[in-house]
Amino acid sequence: STLHAADYCGAQACKLWVENIIIKDHISNLEPNELRRLTENARACHADPLYEAASEELAKRAPVDVLAETGSQVLAELMDRHLEKRQRRTQELAVVNSNGTLLIYDTANGSTLRTIDAHNDDINCVAYSFDSSMIATASSDRTVRLWNADTYACLHILQHD
């Protein structure tokens, strides 16, 4: 095989390149849930080249329902490594009210950019991620929700006591 030929020649860089091609070819054919499981298993086994490739592919094409089942450590790494950093076009302020609504304001002119029915109960806390790509809300409904700060889609729901 090509991998054995690269190994025989002693060309480590060539061998790694061929391994990468094989990995990417394999993961491109996986269903999103299979890709999620592979990403989590590769991380747990410290299979770094496989984890890097699988997590990049997962970040590109996994639907929200698949990401919702992803472990929190893998999800955080996906967000940090593979999603484009958000370029803020306006200065935004996230405000919550007592009926579970998240309001996003443009602080330059005071206009409401978005109103989101975020929770079924009072929201106790709201915060932007360090890179402003996500918004986190915590509620009396015993959930923490992570929101995409560009699309305002709910990315992940965490249950808490």
N, C-alpha and C positions, 0 to 999 in steps of 0.2 A: 504494500500500500504506500501511498504518498508519505504518510507519517513515518513509516519504517525507513523509507528512502532518506528522508530528512535527518532522521536519527543516525542512520548509517554514515551519512556524510559528515556528521559531527557539527552540523550547522544548527546550533541551539536557537538562534533567532528564526531560522526557517522553520524549525520544528514548532516553535510557539505560534508562528503565523499560521501554519497548517492546522494546528490544534484549534486556534481561534475560528478559522473558516469552518471546520467540522462542527464545533459547538454552535456557531451562529446558524448553520444550515439545519441542525437538529432542532434548535429551539424555535426557529421560524415556523415549524410545522406543528407545534404544540397548541392545544386548546388553551384558552386563558386560565382555567383552573389548574390544568396540568403545569402550566408555566409558573403559576403562583406557588404550587407545591415544590417544584424543582428549585425555585429561587430560595424558598425557606430552607429546604434540605441542603442546598449548596452552602448557604450561610452557616448553618449548624455544623457542617462538616469542614468548614474552612477551605472549601474548594474555590479559591479566589477567582481564577479565570472564568469558571462556570458561573459563579455568583454574579460577577460583573456583567457578563453577557446576558444572563437571564434577567437580572434586575433592570437592565437597560431596556430590554424588549418588553418586560412587564410594564414599565413606566410608559412606554410608547402606546401600547395597544390594549391594556386590560380595562374592561369596563368597571364602573364604580362598584357594582355588586361583587365583583371578584376582589377588588382592592379592599372592600369592607371586611373580607374574611382574612386579610393578610395580617400577620403578627405585627404588633406595634413597632418593634425594633426594625423590622424589614421595611415597614411603611415609612418610618422616619428617615431611613437611609435612602429610600427611593426618592422622597421629596427633596432631600438634601443633594443627592448626587445627580439625578437624571432629569428633573423637571427644570425647565428654564426659569431663571430668576426673574421675578416680576419687575418690570419697569413702571414705577408709579407715575401716572400721568396727572394725578391730582393729589392734593393732600387730603387723605381720608380720615374720618373719625368714626369708629364703631360705637354705637350706643345701644343699650338694651332697655326694654320696658318691662313692666310687671306681668304682661300677658304672654311672654315667650317670644316677642318679636325682636329681631335684630335690625337696627336701622344704620345705614351707612350714609354719612354726610360728607359733602365737599366743604372743607373748612374755608376755602378761598371765597366762596359766595354764599355758603349756608344752605345750599340746595340739597335735597334728599336724592342720593344716587340710587339707593335700593332699599326696599323694605322686604324682609325675609321672615316668614313664619317659621322660626327656628326650633322651638321647643313647645311642649304641651303644658309647661308650667313656668314659673318665674325663672329668668336667667340670672344667675348669681355673679357670673364673671365673664368677661370677654377680653381677648388679647390677640394681637397680631403676632405672627412668627417673626423671628429676627430679620428675615429677608422680605417680609410683607407679602409672601406668596400664599399664606394661609391665615385664617381667622379661627380661633378656638373659642367655643362657648361652653359653659358649664351651667347646668340647670338643676332646679329642685325636682325635675322629673327623673333624676338619677342617671343622666347621661352627660357625656362630654362629646361635642360634635366638632369635627374639623371641616372647615369650608374652604373651597378654592376662592381666593380673594379676587380673581379676575372674573370667573363665571358665577360665583356664589353657589356652586353645586356642593352638596354635602359629600365629602370624601370618605368619612369614617365616623362611626358612632361607637363610643366606648361606654359600657355600663359601669356604674360605680355604686357603692353603698354609702 
